[in-house]
Structure formats: C-alpha cells, structure tokens
Amino acid sequence: MIKVLFSGDVAWRTGRKVFAKSLPILRNEFGNFDFIIVNCENAAHGKGMTEKIFNEFISLGVDAMTSGNHIWDKDSFFDILDSDLRVFRPANYNSSCPGRGFGIIEKKNKKLGILNLLGQAFMPVIDSPFHCADYAIDELKANGGDNLPVFVDFHAEATSEKQALAYYLDGRVSAVIGTHTHVQTADERIMPHGTAFMCDAGMTGAHEGIIGVSYESGMPKFLTGLPTKFEPSEALPMFNGVVLELDEVSGLAMSITRVRMPVEI
C-alpha cells in the first residue's frame, strides 16, 4: 500500500503556517505518509512561488509540489521549475514553457507518478487536458510500469470538467483530485473502475474571508469592478486536503479520506 497526503492550494503565509502545524497532527491520526504532495501555486503572497518557499516545503518533508495558472506569476521561480524534478506545472501548457507537467517520484523503493493538468473552462486558453492526459499517462507507464500508481492534480474551475476527466481516466490512474476554487467539495469517492475522485481538495489557509483574502480587501472588487489590492485573511485557519491509500499491485485506489481540519497557529 502507498499512503499519500495531498494538501489543496496552500494560500499565502497563513496557509504555510497552517500546513506546517498540520503535519504532526495528521501523522498522529493517519500514521506516516509515503508521499506528501502540496499544491503550491498560491504560496507566495497568494500568487506564484519562490525558491525560499520551495525550500521551506522541502524541509517539512514535502515530496512533490503541483501547481496551476498562477505558477507563472513570479518569473524568478522559473529556474526551479526547470531544474528541480519535485515541482510540477500543468502539463497541457506548451512544451516550450519552463518546467515539466508529469514525472515519477521515488522514495524508499516506492514509486508514484504525478500528473498536473489545467482545465479549459473559464481558464486561460490552453491545450486539451484530456488529450494531454492520454500522452502523459502512456509516458509515465512506459517508464514506471503498467500498474504504476498515478496521482492527478486537475487545477480547474468547472465541476463538470473535473467530473468528466475523472470518468475519462477512471481505471487508468489512482486519483483525480481537483484544485483551484479554494472551496472544498464533499463528493469524495472511488469511481467504478478504481480511481479516487474529489472535485476540489479545498484551500489550506484562512477560511474567514473570500478564498483566502480578507473580506475588507476583497469586497470592493465585487462592488465596483475596479482593481483592488488583496490582503490575506488570517482568521479561521484550516487544513484542507485528502488522504489516499493506493494499491501497489493494481495501481488503483483503496480509499480516499477528505480532511477539513481547523488548526491553531
């Protein structure tokens, strides 16, 4: 069995504090994890990543970092995307973009394929995540074996698109877990052919506010339509994510547990 902890979008400094405080609590409840994965695209003041935060996650025991459309917001991070195999950008961006969208991580003789995809609905113009997934999964299994467990972070807006991809990949990957909306869904389940699915893992960060932003700084945009400077909320800090148990023999999911845990920071 392979046990995976995945944190939904770690948002702002508050989210990083919550994540660090959550790990010992989660290990006490679920035992040790074979792999820890975080979606990191909002970790640096809400937009993008930095080398310092990357190293912070690594020091906490994170094995892989997925992302989304905000991974490009700080071009100083492009060198890390290009050089470090533990961080992923969506695979359906053009191949000339920095970084990679899929790969295999290995730890203590256990292997896990990682595939990061971006949705098309209400998102930047990008190649089909469905066609990209076909290619990426073939490549992963050519290198890791037909039964390689594969974790998919689908960074997308529309629940319909997330559900469609889950059905499309059911039985071919271990898990399809959605990110991006910062709002956790309560639809976790094992699909008919053995793939774990959840529309959105939610946000690790402050939940008293507007998807991580303080009410006071976020509301003017809705009232006036004018650009506003967002400030992070620090109230109601909470870890959101999932714990997965994957079968090493079949490469499919044995269980999925949704985690929504308030944390004092």
PyRosetta script that sets phi, psi and omega in degrees:
from pyrosetta import init, pose_from_sequence

init()
pose = pose_from_sequence("MIKVLFSGDVAWRTGRKVFAKSLPILRNEFGNFDFIIVNCENAAHGKGMTEKIFNEFISLGVDAMTSGNHIWDKDSFFDILDSDLRVFRPANYNSSCPGRGFGIIEKKNKKLGILNLLGQAFMPVIDSPFHCADYAIDELKANGGDNLPVFVDFHAEATSEKQALAYYLDGRVSAVIGTHTHVQTADERIMPHGTAFMCDAGMTGAHEGIIGVSYESGMPKFLTGLPTKFEPSEALPMFNGVVLELDEVSGLAMSITRVRMPVEI")
pose.set_psi(1, 143.8)
pose.set_omega(1, 174.0)
pose.set_phi(2, -116.2)
pose.set_psi(2, 124.7)
pose.set_omega(2, 179.7)
pose.set_phi(3, -105.4)
pose.set_psi(3, 125.8)
pose.set_omega(3, -175.2)
pose.set_phi(4, -121.5)
pose.set_psi(4, 132.5)
pose.set_omega(4, 169.2)
pose.set_phi(5, -105.5)
pose.set_psi(5, 127.0)
pose.set_omega(5, 176.3)
pose.set_phi(6, -123.5)
pose.set_psi(6, 127.4)
pose.set_omega(6, 175.3)
pose.set_phi(7, -99.4)
pose.set_psi(7, 130.3)
pose.set_omega(7, 171.0)
pose.set_phi(8, -61.4)
pose.set_psi(8, 177.2)
pose.set_omega(8, -173.8)
pose.set_phi(9, -41.5)
pose.set_psi(9, 115.6)
pose.set_omega(9, 175.3)
pose.set_phi(10, -82.7)
pose.set_psi(10, 110.4)
pose.set_omega(10, -168.1)
pose.set_phi(11, -108.7)
pose.set_psi(11, 122.4)
pose.set_omega(11, 174.2)
pose.set_phi(12, 65.3)
pose.set_psi(12, -177.0)
pose.set_omega(12, 178.8)
pose.set_phi(13, -65.0)
pose.set_psi(13, -34.5)
pose.set_omega(13, 178.4)
pose.set_phi(14, -58.5)
pose.set_psi(14, -44.6)
pose.set_omega(14, 179.5)
pose.set_phi(15, -61.8)
pose.set_psi(15, -38.0)
pose.set_omega(15, 179.0)
pose.set_phi(16, -66.4)
pose.set_psi(16, -40.2)
pose.set_omega(16, 176.7)
pose.set_phi(17, -63.1)
pose.set_psi(17, -43.8)
pose.set_omega(17, 179.7)
pose.set_phi(18, -61.5)
pose.set_psi(18, -45.0)
pose.set_omega(18, -178.4)
pose.set_phi(19, -59.9)
pose.set_psi(19, -46.7)
pose.set_omega(19, -178.9)
pose.set_phi(20, -61.9)
pose.set_psi(20, -41.3)
pose.set_omega(20, 179.6)
pose.set_phi(21, -70.5)
pose.set_psi(21, -28.5)
pose.set_omega(21, -175.0)
pose.set_phi(22, -74.9)
pose.set_psi(22, -32.5)
pose.set_omega(22, -171.2)
pose.set_phi(23, -56.3)
pose.set_psi(23, -50.0)
pose.set_omega(23, 179.7)
pose.set_phi(24, -64.4)
pose.set_psi(24, -32.9)
pose.set_omega(24, 177.8)
pose.set_phi(25, -65.8)
pose.set_psi(25, -44.9)
pose.set_omega(25, -179.0)
pose.set_phi(26, -68.3)
pose.set_psi(26, -37.6)
pose.set_omega(26, 177.1)
pose.set_phi(27, -65.4)
pose.set_psi(27, -36.9)
pose.set_omega(27, 177.9)
pose.set_phi(28, -64.9)
pose.set_psi(28, -35.7)
pose.set_omega(28, -177.9)
pose.set_phi(29, -82.0)
pose.set_psi(29, -40.8)
pose.set_omega(29, -172.5)
pose.set_phi(30, -107.9)
pose.set_psi(30, -8.2)
pose.set_omega(30, -173.7)
pose.set_phi(31, 87.2)
pose.set_psi(31, -175.2)
pose.set_omega(31, -178.2)
pose.set_phi(32, -71.5)
pose.set_psi(32, 147.1)
pose.set_omega(32, 178.4)
pose.set_phi(33, -102.7)
pose.set_psi(33, 139.5)
pose.set_omega(33, 175.6)
pose.set_phi(34, -72.9)
pose.set_psi(34, -37.2)
pose.set_omega(34, 179.1)
pose.set_phi(35, -140.3)
pose.set_psi(35, 138.4)
pose.set_omega(35, 174.8)
pose.set_phi(36, -118.6)
pose.set_psi(36, 126.0)
pose.set_omega(36, -177.4)
pose.set_phi(37, -125.3)
pose.set_psi(37, 139.1)
pose.set_omega(37, 174.5)
pose.set_phi(38, -128.7)
pose.set_psi(38, 147.3)
pose.set_omega(38, 166.4)
pose.set_phi(39, -88.2)
pose.set_psi(39, 119.6)
pose.set_omega(39, -167.1)
pose.set_phi(40, -108.1)
pose.set_psi(40, 2.8)
pose.set_omega(40, -165.9)
pose.set_phi(41, -67.9)
pose.set_psi(41, -16.5)
pose.set_omega(41, 178.7)
pose.set_phi(42, -110.1)
pose.set_psi(42, 14.0)
pose.set_omega(42, -170.1)
pose.set_phi(43, -73.6)
pose.set_psi(43, -27.1)
pose.set_omega(43, -177.3)
pose.set_phi(44, -99.1)
pose.set_psi(44, 91.7)
pose.set_omega(44, -180.0)
pose.set_phi(45, 52.2)
pose.set_psi(45, 38.3)
pose.set_omega(45, 173.9)
pose.set_phi(46, 88.4)
pose.set_psi(46, -17.9)
pose.set_omega(46, -176.7)
pose.set_phi(47, -141.9)
pose.set_psi(47, 113.4)
pose.set_omega(47, 173.6)
pose.set_phi(48, 88.2)
pose.set_psi(48, -169.5)
pose.set_omega(48, -175.9)
pose.set_phi(49, -138.0)
pose.set_psi(49, 162.2)
pose.set_omega(49, 174.5)
pose.set_phi(50, -132.1)
pose.set_psi(50, 162.3)
pose.set_omega(50, 177.6)
pose.set_phi(51, -63.3)
pose.set_psi(51, -37.6)
pose.set_omega(51, 179.5)
pose.set_phi(52, -60.8)
pose.set_psi(52, -44.7)
pose.set_omega(52, -179.3)
pose.set_phi(53, -70.8)
pose.set_psi(53, -36.5)
pose.set_omega(53, 174.5)
pose.set_phi(54, -55.1)
pose.set_psi(54, -49.6)
pose.set_omega(54, -179.5)
pose.set_phi(55, -66.0)
pose.set_psi(55, -32.0)
pose.set_omega(55, 176.5)
pose.set_phi(56, -62.3)
pose.set_psi(56, -46.3)
pose.set_omega(56, 177.9)
pose.set_phi(57, -62.9)
pose.set_psi(57, -43.6)
pose.set_omega(57, 179.8)
pose.set_phi(58, -59.9)
pose.set_psi(58, -41.1)
pose.set_omega(58, -178.9)
pose.set_phi(59, -65.1)
pose.set_psi(59, -24.2)
pose.set_omega(59, 178.4)
pose.set_phi(60, -84.0)
pose.set_psi(60, -6.4)
pose.set_omega(60, 178.7)
pose.set_phi(61, 101.8)
pose.set_psi(61, 12.4)
pose.set_omega(61, 177.5)
pose.set_phi(62, -69.4)
pose.set_psi(62, 134.1)
pose.set_omega(62, -177.3)
pose.set_phi(63, -98.0)
pose.set_psi(63, -26.8)
pose.set_omega(63, -179.6)
pose.set_phi(64, -154.4)
pose.set_psi(64, 150.1)
pose.set_omega(64, 178.7)
pose.set_phi(65, -127.7)
pose.set_psi(65, 125.3)
pose.set_omega(65, 173.6)
pose.set_phi(66, -101.6)
pose.set_psi(66, 175.6)
pose.set_omega(66, -174.2)
pose.set_phi(67, -155.9)
pose.set_psi(67, -153.1)
pose.set_omega(67, -177.7)
pose.set_phi(68, -168.3)
pose.set_psi(68, -150.6)
pose.set_omega(68, -173.7)
pose.set_phi(69, -66.4)
pose.set_psi(69, -22.4)
pose.set_omega(69, -179.6)
pose.set_phi(70, -86.0)
pose.set_psi(70, 0.7)
pose.set_omega(70, -178.8)
pose.set_phi(71, -65.5)
pose.set_psi(71, -18.6)
pose.set_omega(71, -178.2)
pose.set_phi(72, -90.2)
pose.set_psi(72, 0.2)
pose.set_omega(72, -170.7)
pose.set_phi(73, -71.6)
pose.set_psi(73, -18.8)
pose.set_omega(73, 177.3)
pose.set_phi(74, -127.3)
pose.set_psi(74, 100.7)
pose.set_omega(74, -174.4)
pose.set_phi(75, -67.9)
pose.set_psi(75, -13.8)
pose.set_omega(75, 175.3)
pose.set_phi(76, -64.8)
pose.set_psi(76, -15.9)
pose.set_omega(76, -179.2)
pose.set_phi(77, -89.0)
pose.set_psi(77, -7.2)
pose.set_omega(77, -175.5)
pose.set_phi(78, -60.2)
pose.set_psi(78, -34.7)
pose.set_omega(78, 179.5)
pose.set_phi(79, -62.9)
pose.set_psi(79, -37.9)
pose.set_omega(79, 177.4)
pose.set_phi(80, -67.9)
pose.set_psi(80, -42.9)
pose.set_omega(80, 177.1)
pose.set_phi(81, -55.7)
pose.set_psi(81, -39.8)
pose.set_omega(81, -177.7)
pose.set_phi(82, -77.3)
pose.set_psi(82, -26.7)
pose.set_omega(82, -169.4)
pose.set_phi(83, -107.7)
pose.set_psi(83, -23.3)
pose.set_omega(83, -174.2)
pose.set_phi(84, -110.3)
pose.set_psi(84, 126.4)
pose.set_omega(84, -174.3)
pose.set_phi(85, -82.7)
pose.set_psi(85, 5.6)
pose.set_omega(85, -179.9)
pose.set_phi(86, -97.4)
pose.set_psi(86, -2.6)
pose.set_omega(86, -179.2)
pose.set_phi(87, -121.7)
pose.set_psi(87, 139.4)
pose.set_omega(87, -173.3)
pose.set_phi(88, -126.6)
pose.set_psi(88, 144.2)
pose.set_omega(88, 169.2)
pose.set_phi(89, -113.5)
pose.set_psi(89, 163.1)
pose.set_omega(89, -178.9)
pose.set_phi(90, -55.5)
pose.set_psi(90, 131.4)
pose.set_omega(90, -173.9)
pose.set_phi(91, -69.5)
pose.set_psi(91, -22.8)
pose.set_omega(91, -176.0)
pose.set_phi(92, -89.3)
pose.set_psi(92, 11.5)
pose.set_omega(92, 160.7)
pose.set_phi(93, -73.0)
pose.set_psi(93, 159.3)
pose.set_omega(93, 179.5)
pose.set_phi(94, -55.8)
pose.set_psi(94, 143.4)
pose.set_omega(94, -176.3)
pose.set_phi(95, -63.8)
pose.set_psi(95, -16.5)
pose.set_omega(95, 178.0)
pose.set_phi(96, -78.4)
pose.set_psi(96, -10.8)
pose.set_omega(96, 179.1)
pose.set_phi(97, -71.3)
pose.set_psi(97, 153.3)
pose.set_omega(97, 178.5)
pose.set_phi(98, -59.3)
pose.set_psi(98, 151.6)
pose.set_omega(98, 171.4)
pose.set_phi(99, 84.4)
pose.set_psi(99, -171.6)
pose.set_omega(99, 179.6)
pose.set_phi(100, -134.9)
pose.set_psi(100, 155.5)
pose.set_omega(100, -175.7)
pose.set_phi(101, -105.3)
pose.set_psi(101, -8.3)
pose.set_omega(101, 177.9)
pose.set_phi(102, -155.5)
pose.set_psi(102, 158.8)
pose.set_omega(102, 179.8)
pose.set_phi(103, 176.2)
pose.set_psi(103, 179.7)
pose.set_omega(103, -178.7)
pose.set_phi(104, -116.5)
pose.set_psi(104, 128.6)
pose.set_omega(104, 172.8)
pose.set_phi(105, -106.6)
pose.set_psi(105, 149.4)
pose.set_omega(105, -175.2)
pose.set_phi(106, -135.6)
pose.set_psi(106, 139.0)
pose.set_omega(106, -178.6)
pose.set_phi(107, -155.8)
pose.set_psi(107, 124.6)
pose.set_omega(107, 177.8)
pose.set_phi(108, 50.6)
pose.set_psi(108, 48.4)
pose.set_omega(108, 176.0)
pose.set_phi(109, 66.6)
pose.set_psi(109, 15.7)
pose.set_omega(109, 173.8)
pose.set_phi(110, -114.3)
pose.set_psi(110, 142.5)
pose.set_omega(110, -177.1)
pose.set_phi(111, -120.4)
pose.set_psi(111, 146.0)
pose.set_omega(111, 176.7)
pose.set_phi(112, -142.9)
pose.set_psi(112, 125.7)
pose.set_omega(112, 173.1)
pose.set_phi(113, -81.1)
pose.set_psi(113, 141.6)
pose.set_omega(113, 178.0)
pose.set_phi(114, -121.4)
pose.set_psi(114, 131.3)
pose.set_omega(114, 175.4)
pose.set_phi(115, -133.0)
pose.set_psi(115, 123.9)
pose.set_omega(115, -179.9)
pose.set_phi(116, -111.0)
pose.set_psi(116, 127.1)
pose.set_omega(116, -178.7)
pose.set_phi(117, -132.0)
pose.set_psi(117, 153.7)
pose.set_omega(117, 176.5)
pose.set_phi(118, -115.4)
pose.set_psi(118, 138.7)
pose.set_omega(118, 177.8)
pose.set_phi(119, -73.8)
pose.set_psi(119, 165.7)
pose.set_omega(119, 178.1)
pose.set_phi(120, -102.4)
pose.set_psi(120, -30.4)
pose.set_omega(120, -176.3)
pose.set_phi(121, -71.5)
pose.set_psi(121, 123.3)
pose.set_omega(121, 178.2)
pose.set_phi(122, 60.1)
pose.set_psi(122, 27.6)
pose.set_omega(122, -177.3)
pose.set_phi(123, -130.3)
pose.set_psi(123, 172.9)
pose.set_omega(123, 177.9)
pose.set_phi(124, -57.5)
pose.set_psi(124, 152.1)
pose.set_omega(124, 177.7)
pose.set_phi(125, -61.8)
pose.set_psi(125, 127.4)
pose.set_omega(125, -172.8)
pose.set_phi(126, -158.3)
pose.set_psi(126, 162.7)
pose.set_omega(126, 179.6)
pose.set_phi(127, -65.5)
pose.set_psi(127, 161.6)
pose.set_omega(127, -178.7)
pose.set_phi(128, -61.9)
pose.set_psi(128, 126.1)
pose.set_omega(128, 175.3)
pose.set_phi(129, -68.5)
pose.set_psi(129, -25.6)
pose.set_omega(129, -179.1)
pose.set_phi(130, -69.5)
pose.set_psi(130, -50.3)
pose.set_omega(130, 180.0)
pose.set_phi(131, -67.7)
pose.set_psi(131, -37.9)
pose.set_omega(131, 177.5)
pose.set_phi(132, -63.0)
pose.set_psi(132, -40.4)
pose.set_omega(132, 179.7)
pose.set_phi(133, -61.7)
pose.set_psi(133, -40.6)
pose.set_omega(133, 178.4)
pose.set_phi(134, -55.5)
pose.set_psi(134, -49.9)
pose.set_omega(134, -178.6)
pose.set_phi(135, -64.6)
pose.set_psi(135, -47.4)
pose.set_omega(135, -175.1)
pose.set_phi(136, -63.9)
pose.set_psi(136, -42.1)
pose.set_omega(136, -179.0)
pose.set_phi(137, -65.7)
pose.set_psi(137, -40.2)
pose.set_omega(137, 176.1)
pose.set_phi(138, -60.0)
pose.set_psi(138, -42.1)
pose.set_omega(138, 179.8)
pose.set_phi(139, -66.7)
pose.set_psi(139, -43.2)
pose.set_omega(139, -179.7)
pose.set_phi(140, -61.8)
pose.set_psi(140, -43.3)
pose.set_omega(140, -175.9)
pose.set_phi(141, -78.7)
pose.set_psi(141, -23.7)
pose.set_omega(141, 173.3)
pose.set_phi(142, -66.2)
pose.set_psi(142, -31.0)
pose.set_omega(142, -178.5)
pose.set_phi(143, -96.1)
pose.set_psi(143, -28.4)
pose.set_omega(143, -175.3)
pose.set_phi(144, -112.3)
pose.set_psi(144, -3.3)
pose.set_omega(144, -178.9)
pose.set_phi(145, 102.0)
pose.set_psi(145, 153.6)
pose.set_omega(145, -175.7)
pose.set_phi(146, -60.3)
pose.set_psi(146, -29.7)
pose.set_omega(146, -177.1)
pose.set_phi(147, -102.3)
pose.set_psi(147, 18.8)
pose.set_omega(147, 177.4)
pose.set_phi(148, -58.1)
pose.set_psi(148, 124.8)
pose.set_omega(148, 172.8)
pose.set_phi(149, -64.0)
pose.set_psi(149, 134.1)
pose.set_omega(149, -178.2)
pose.set_phi(150, -128.7)
pose.set_psi(150, 124.8)
pose.set_omega(150, 177.2)
pose.set_phi(151, -101.7)
pose.set_psi(151, 128.9)
pose.set_omega(151, -179.7)
pose.set_phi(152, -114.6)
pose.set_psi(152, 122.2)
pose.set_omega(152, 169.0)
pose.set_phi(153, -98.7)
pose.set_psi(153, 111.8)
pose.set_omega(153, -179.9)
pose.set_phi(154, -103.6)
pose.set_psi(154, 102.5)
pose.set_omega(154, -175.4)
pose.set_phi(155, -87.6)
pose.set_psi(155, 97.8)
pose.set_omega(155, -169.9)
pose.set_phi(156, -148.9)
pose.set_psi(156, 158.1)
pose.set_omega(156, -177.4)
pose.set_phi(157, -88.2)
pose.set_psi(157, -47.1)
pose.set_omega(157, -169.3)
pose.set_phi(158, -86.9)
pose.set_psi(158, 128.2)
pose.set_omega(158, 176.4)
pose.set_phi(159, -63.5)
pose.set_psi(159, -33.3)
pose.set_omega(159, 179.6)
pose.set_phi(160, -63.1)
pose.set_psi(160, -41.6)
pose.set_omega(160, 179.6)
pose.set_phi(161, -66.8)
pose.set_psi(161, -37.6)
pose.set_omega(161, 178.8)
pose.set_phi(162, -66.0)
pose.set_psi(162, -43.5)
pose.set_omega(162, 177.8)
pose.set_phi(163, -63.9)
pose.set_psi(163, -40.6)
pose.set_omega(163, 179.8)
pose.set_phi(164, -61.3)
pose.set_psi(164, -44.0)
pose.set_omega(164, 179.7)
pose.set_phi(165, -65.5)
pose.set_psi(165, -37.5)
pose.set_omega(165, 179.1)
pose.set_phi(166, -61.1)
pose.set_psi(166, -44.1)
pose.set_omega(166, 176.6)
pose.set_phi(167, -65.1)
pose.set_psi(167, -39.3)
pose.set_omega(167, -178.3)
pose.set_phi(168, -63.3)
pose.set_psi(168, -35.8)
pose.set_omega(168, -176.8)
pose.set_phi(169, -99.4)
pose.set_psi(169, -1.9)
pose.set_omega(169, -176.5)
pose.set_phi(170, -55.7)
pose.set_psi(170, 125.5)
pose.set_omega(170, -179.5)
pose.set_phi(171, 90.8)
pose.set_psi(171, -11.9)
pose.set_omega(171, 179.7)
pose.set_phi(172, -104.3)
pose.set_psi(172, -21.1)
pose.set_omega(172, 177.9)
pose.set_phi(173, -132.3)
pose.set_psi(173, 164.8)
pose.set_omega(173, -178.6)
pose.set_phi(174, -76.4)
pose.set_psi(174, -40.5)
pose.set_omega(174, -173.8)
pose.set_phi(175, -154.4)
pose.set_psi(175, 142.3)
pose.set_omega(175, 169.0)
pose.set_phi(176, -121.4)
pose.set_psi(176, 108.6)
pose.set_omega(176, -177.4)
pose.set_phi(177, -118.2)
pose.set_psi(177, 125.4)
pose.set_omega(177, -178.7)
pose.set_phi(178, -83.3)
pose.set_psi(178, 149.9)
pose.set_omega(178, 172.3)
pose.set_phi(179, -137.7)
pose.set_psi(179, 178.9)
pose.set_omega(179, 171.6)
pose.set_phi(180, 111.7)
pose.set_psi(180, -42.5)
pose.set_omega(180, -172.8)
pose.set_phi(181, -78.1)
pose.set_psi(181, -18.0)
pose.set_omega(181, -177.6)
pose.set_phi(182, 70.0)
pose.set_psi(182, 5.6)
pose.set_omega(182, 179.8)
pose.set_phi(183, -117.4)
pose.set_psi(183, 114.4)
pose.set_omega(183, -176.1)
pose.set_phi(184, -69.6)
pose.set_psi(184, 137.4)
pose.set_omega(184, 175.9)
pose.set_phi(185, -100.7)
pose.set_psi(185, 155.1)
pose.set_omega(185, -176.3)
pose.set_phi(186, -108.4)
pose.set_psi(186, 43.2)
pose.set_omega(186, -175.5)
pose.set_phi(187, -117.3)
pose.set_psi(187, 25.0)
pose.set_omega(187, -178.6)
pose.set_phi(188, -62.6)
pose.set_psi(188, 137.0)
pose.set_omega(188, 179.6)
pose.set_phi(189, -167.8)
pose.set_psi(189, 168.2)
pose.set_omega(189, 170.8)
pose.set_phi(190, -97.2)
pose.set_psi(190, 123.9)
pose.set_omega(190, -179.4)
pose.set_phi(191, -69.0)
pose.set_psi(191, 165.3)
pose.set_omega(191, -174.7)
pose.set_phi(192, -53.6)
pose.set_psi(192, -31.9)
pose.set_omega(192, -176.6)
pose.set_phi(193, -106.2)
pose.set_psi(193, 13.3)
pose.set_omega(193, 168.2)
pose.set_phi(194, 105.7)
pose.set_psi(194, 8.9)
pose.set_omega(194, 178.2)
pose.set_phi(195, -95.4)
pose.set_psi(195, 128.8)
pose.set_omega(195, 175.1)
pose.set_phi(196, -74.8)
pose.set_psi(196, 140.8)
pose.set_omega(196, -176.6)
pose.set_phi(197, -142.1)
pose.set_psi(197, 146.6)
pose.set_omega(197, 172.1)
pose.set_phi(198, -157.3)
pose.set_psi(198, 131.3)
pose.set_omega(198, -175.0)
pose.set_phi(199, -60.7)
pose.set_psi(199, -43.3)
pose.set_omega(199, 178.5)
pose.set_phi(200, -152.5)
pose.set_psi(200, 128.4)
pose.set_omega(200, -179.9)
pose.set_phi(201, -73.2)
pose.set_psi(201, -14.8)
pose.set_omega(201, 179.6)
pose.set_phi(202, 89.4)
pose.set_psi(202, -165.3)
pose.set_omega(202, -173.1)
pose.set_phi(203, -121.2)
pose.set_psi(203, 134.7)
pose.set_omega(203, 169.1)
pose.set_phi(204, -94.1)
pose.set_psi(204, 108.4)
pose.set_omega(204, -174.8)
pose.set_phi(205, 166.7)
pose.set_psi(205, -153.3)
pose.set_omega(205, -176.9)
pose.set_phi(206, -90.0)
pose.set_psi(206, 125.4)
pose.set_omega(206, -174.7)
pose.set_phi(207, -102.9)
pose.set_psi(207, -0.7)
pose.set_omega(207, 173.0)
pose.set_phi(208, -96.6)
pose.set_psi(208, 95.1)
pose.set_omega(208, -174.2)
pose.set_phi(209, 153.1)
pose.set_psi(209, -156.0)
pose.set_omega(209, -176.6)
pose.set_phi(210, -116.3)
pose.set_psi(210, 98.4)
pose.set_omega(210, -176.0)
pose.set_phi(211, 42.0)
pose.set_psi(211, 45.8)
pose.set_omega(211, 176.1)
pose.set_phi(212, 102.7)
pose.set_psi(212, -14.3)
pose.set_omega(212, -179.3)
pose.set_phi(213, -97.8)
pose.set_psi(213, 144.9)
pose.set_omega(213, 178.9)
pose.set_phi(214, -62.5)
pose.set_psi(214, 146.6)
pose.set_omega(214, 178.3)
pose.set_phi(215, -55.7)
pose.set_psi(215, -42.5)
pose.set_omega(215, -174.6)
pose.set_phi(216, -64.6)
pose.set_psi(216, -36.9)
pose.set_omega(216, -178.1)
pose.set_phi(217, -88.5)
pose.set_psi(217, -22.9)
pose.set_omega(217, -177.9)
pose.set_phi(218, -87.0)
pose.set_psi(218, -31.3)
pose.set_omega(218, -174.1)
pose.set_phi(219, -64.9)
pose.set_psi(219, -39.3)
pose.set_omega(219, -178.2)
pose.set_phi(220, -55.3)
pose.set_psi(220, -32.8)
pose.set_omega(220, 179.1)
pose.set_phi(221, -61.9)
pose.set_psi(221, -37.6)
pose.set_omega(221, -179.4)
pose.set_phi(222, -75.4)
pose.set_psi(222, -29.3)
pose.set_omega(222, -177.4)
pose.set_phi(223, -84.3)
pose.set_psi(223, -30.7)
pose.set_omega(223, -174.6)
pose.set_phi(224, -117.8)
pose.set_psi(224, -23.9)
pose.set_omega(224, -175.0)
pose.set_phi(225, 79.3)
pose.set_psi(225, -0.7)
pose.set_omega(225, -178.6)
pose.set_phi(226, -84.9)
pose.set_psi(226, 152.4)
pose.set_omega(226, 175.5)
pose.set_phi(227, -60.6)
pose.set_psi(227, 139.1)
pose.set_omega(227, 179.1)
pose.set_phi(228, -134.6)
pose.set_psi(228, 155.8)
pose.set_omega(228, 177.0)
pose.set_phi(229, -88.7)
pose.set_psi(229, 118.7)
pose.set_omega(229, -179.3)
pose.set_phi(230, -82.8)
pose.set_psi(230, 139.4)
pose.set_omega(230, 173.8)
pose.set_phi(231, -119.7)
pose.set_psi(231, 139.8)
pose.set_omega(231, -176.2)
pose.set_phi(232, -70.1)
pose.set_psi(232, 145.7)
pose.set_omega(232, 169.8)
pose.set_phi(233, -83.2)
pose.set_psi(233, 155.3)
pose.set_omega(233, 174.9)
pose.set_phi(234, -124.8)
pose.set_psi(234, 3.1)
pose.set_omega(234, -175.0)
pose.set_phi(235, -90.6)
pose.set_psi(235, 148.0)
pose.set_omega(235, 179.5)
pose.set_phi(236, 55.3)
pose.set_psi(236, 58.9)
pose.set_omega(236, 178.8)
pose.set_phi(237, -67.3)
pose.set_psi(237, 137.5)
pose.set_omega(237, -173.1)
pose.set_phi(238, -153.3)
pose.set_psi(238, 140.9)
pose.set_omega(238, 171.9)
pose.set_phi(239, -89.9)
pose.set_psi(239, 132.3)
pose.set_omega(239, 173.5)
pose.set_phi(240, -125.7)
pose.set_psi(240, 133.7)
pose.set_omega(240, 177.8)
pose.set_phi(241, 176.3)
pose.set_psi(241, -162.9)
pose.set_omega(241, 179.5)
pose.set_phi(242, -139.0)
pose.set_psi(242, 153.7)
pose.set_omega(242, 169.3)
pose.set_phi(243, -114.0)
pose.set_psi(243, 128.2)
pose.set_omega(243, -178.4)
pose.set_phi(244, -116.9)
pose.set_psi(244, 141.0)
pose.set_omega(244, 168.8)
pose.set_phi(245, -115.4)
pose.set_psi(245, 121.9)
pose.set_omega(245, -173.9)
pose.set_phi(246, -117.4)
pose.set_psi(246, 142.7)
pose.set_omega(246, 179.7)
pose.set_phi(247, -84.6)
pose.set_psi(247, 120.1)
pose.set_omega(247, -179.8)
pose.set_phi(248, -68.7)
pose.set_psi(248, -25.2)
pose.set_omega(248, -176.8)
pose.set_phi(249, -77.0)
pose.set_psi(249, -49.6)
pose.set_omega(249, -177.9)
pose.set_phi(250, -90.8)
pose.set_psi(250, -22.2)
pose.set_omega(250, -174.4)
pose.set_phi(251, 77.9)
pose.set_psi(251, 9.5)
pose.set_omega(251, -178.0)
pose.set_phi(252, -105.7)
pose.set_psi(252, 174.2)
pose.set_omega(252, -174.8)
pose.set_phi(253, -85.5)
pose.set_psi(253, 140.1)
pose.set_omega(253, 173.6)
pose.set_phi(254, -98.4)
pose.set_psi(254, -35.1)
pose.set_omega(254, 179.7)
pose.set_phi(255, -159.1)
pose.set_psi(255, 157.3)
pose.set_omega(255, 172.3)
pose.set_phi(256, -138.0)
pose.set_psi(256, 128.8)
pose.set_omega(256, -179.7)
pose.set_phi(257, -122.4)
pose.set_psi(257, 120.7)
pose.set_omega(257, 176.8)
pose.set_phi(258, -77.6)
pose.set_psi(258, 135.9)
pose.set_omega(258, -179.7)
pose.set_phi(259, -120.2)
pose.set_psi(259, 124.5)
pose.set_omega(259, 175.4)
pose.set_phi(260, -137.2)
pose.set_psi(260, 100.4)
pose.set_omega(260, -165.6)
pose.set_phi(261, -131.7)
pose.set_psi(261, 113.5)
pose.set_omega(261, 172.8)
pose.set_phi(262, -63.7)
pose.set_psi(262, 143.3)
pose.set_omega(262, -177.0)
pose.set_phi(263, -136.5)
pose.set_psi(263, 135.4)
pose.set_omega(263, 174.1)
pose.set_phi(264, -84.2)
pose.set_psi(264, 131.5)
pose.set_omega(264, 178.8)
pose.set_phi(265, -125.2)
pose.dump_pdb("model.pdb")
